[in-house]
Amino acid sequence: LTLKPRSYSIASSPLMHPEVIQLCVVQVDWTVESTKEFRIGEATGYMKVQQPGAQIMCAVRQSAIVLPKDPKDPVLMAGMGTGLAPWRAVTQERVMQKRQG
């Protein structure tokens, strides 16, 4: 099965999870009003049926989020349209920075 590329925000920090990338994904589904047919989004439906440990092809792009060099500096986040994922990743990053001193 070949799907068109989809973009998702990474929901994990490489400091906390150096070997994996975590995503926050909501399955897209709907009922076609005219036919009452239940439909499931192609990409989220594909991800839902994958078994733990399954490998999928992906590409990682440079983050648009740039944190201050000093981890003591506060961060104001407003992520309209990005959902929970970047907030989770930044929180994990700050937790790991604090643990590392």
NORFEN-V464605 format. One record per run of one state. SS is the DSSP state (@ for helix, = for strand, . for the rest). FROM is the first residue (numbers start at 1). TO is the last residue. Records with the same first field share a line. If there is no record, write none. Layout:
SS->FROM-TO  FROM-TO
//
This chain:
.->1-9  11-22  24-28  32-37  41-41  49-84  100-101
=->10-10  23-23  29-31  38-40
@->42-48  85-99
//
